[in-house]
Amino acid sequence: MDRSWMSIKNYLDLKYLDGVDEFIKFAFLGKDPNCKLPCPYKVCNNFEDQTKEVMANHLCRGIVDSYTRWIYHGEGFESDDENDDIEINDNDSDFDSMEELLNDVGVANFGENWRHSPELDTGACTEKEGEASRFLKLLSEAEKSLYPGCEKYSKLSFIVHILRLKTMNRWTCKSTDMLLKFLHQVFPTALIPSLYYEAKNFIRELGLKCEKIHACENDCALFWNENKGLDHCPNEKCKAPRYKSPNSKIPRKVLRYFPLKPRLQRLFVNKEIARDMRWHKERRVDNENMIRHPADSLAWKDFDRNHKSFAEDPRNVRLGLASDGFNPFGTMSNSYSIWPVIFVPYNLPPWKCLKDPFFFLSMIIPGPKAHGNDIDIFFRPLVDELKELFATGVKTYDAFREEKFMLRAALLWTINDFPAYGYLSGWSTKGYKAYPMCLDETTSLYLNNCHKCCYMGHRRFLPIDHKWRREKKQFNGEREHRQPPRTLSGEEVLQQLLRIEQVEFGKAPDLLQ
């Protein structure tokens, strides 16, 4: 829909008045004529509700020209224009390759011979083989016609097509249910699910696994591993219940964890991507005077020197971790903080590694309160998996070389703002020693009038013969003769951590005293 009329300043222009009429019709379509809706008039600014007639009169005197997405009047948060240009090609063969899609997923999880496992033939029923047998069932469904004589769609491709349309057009679950029920009644012999829930369950095996790990509502601990069978928080000072009520078994707080191993294994299922995972070693042009890829950085090179066994195989993955808190409800609520944790594999060339398809969502740390230093407890499953990936790795099939190998991974750095840096690193970014580069040698001064700390001593990082080191009046009245602070090694940082007394996590009342 053309919305250029909203930027017209001549409110008597016919194009502007026609646009107002279109907006009023759109906003009140299917609604009670006497109802009130947020008015986008410049004065009301969607904060005041008006009737249809009052809103029409108001808009004749101007509209908020930045209100181009009519989210308060029935439009989604994303513009419909993005989907207006999408054409559904009836001859598209995307859904004719369901078998190839299933094969890629099967290879990533079970190896290249997952369909012909001898254990499956003998009826073994271990957990891993049970997953493979469900894949075999899904593969057989991909070969069945939707109805007798249908050559274009199988049951699987039809369901994938319906779910794709639901996503593209933002159908609600209720509208999808109504459509599937209607199609099921019209074509009773067709293999059409009657509910959206059935369709989702049917293709569940295609998706990535999500582990739902219960957590203490006060952020004391996870109900995981040794605490898995407990019904109350293991912290003696908390003892908060795990469930909302004893009989419901509905947890009070849930950490959603997406295992990293399957994500990394799937990078090597596609031949092109598997080849690109070696790009940083085999095709990157090394230039000591220029950083064009993270592999050119000092951190990457220093890691390779210290861990030569890891660096020998260029397929081993170097990862970066990014995380920060945000409010998923926008401006509608100021009291909710949720933390997604995202991994980026840097083996890929620069035109791929920073693209959305290669951003791996690893965890969704729930709110509603900001976690502060208690965020550490939620990283325990991830830390354990990263330690295993670095020490032993996971057996993976390389489609480019057509061989199996032990895939290892290492976390090189984190990407976050300064407050999040304090939560993730453990070094306080507030107070007199807030600068993480200087640590205990941080030079700070408390300003009594504004009640803030001022951090000084930046001239230490200048060359020793720089003229600013000798200046007094422009700085703190003293000359600067000190060298830059020495960067601590990993072993020295570890020794400092070992001196820290036992830390108790959580926000229970007894722990906050």
Buried (B, 14 or more C-beta within 10 A) or exposed (E): EEBEBBEBEEEEEEEBBEBBEBBBEEBBEEEEEEEBBBBBBBEBEBEBBBBBEBBBEBBBEBBBBEBEBBEBBEBEEEBEEEEEEEEEEEEEEEBBEBBEBBBBBBBBBBBBEBBEBEEBEEEEEEEEBEBBBEBBEBBEBBEEBBBEEBEEBBBBBBBBBBBEEBEEEEBEEEEBBEBBBEBBEEEEEBBBBBBBEBBBEBBEBBEBEEEEBBBBBBBBBBBBEEBEEEEBBBBEBBBBBBBEEEEEEEBBBBBBBBBBBBBBBBBBBBEEBBBBBBBBBEEBEEEEEEEEBBBBBEEBBEBBEEBEEBBEBBBBBBBBBBBBBEBEEEEEEEEBBBBBBBBBBBBBBBEBBEEEEBBBBBBBBBBEBBBEBBBBBBBBBBEEBBEBBBEEBBEBBBBBBEEEBEBBBBBBBBEBEEBBBBBBEBBEBEEBBBBBEBBEBBBBEEEEEEEEBEBBBEBBEEEEEEEEBEBEEEBBEEEBEEEBBEEEEEEEBEEEEEEEEEEBBBBBEEBEE
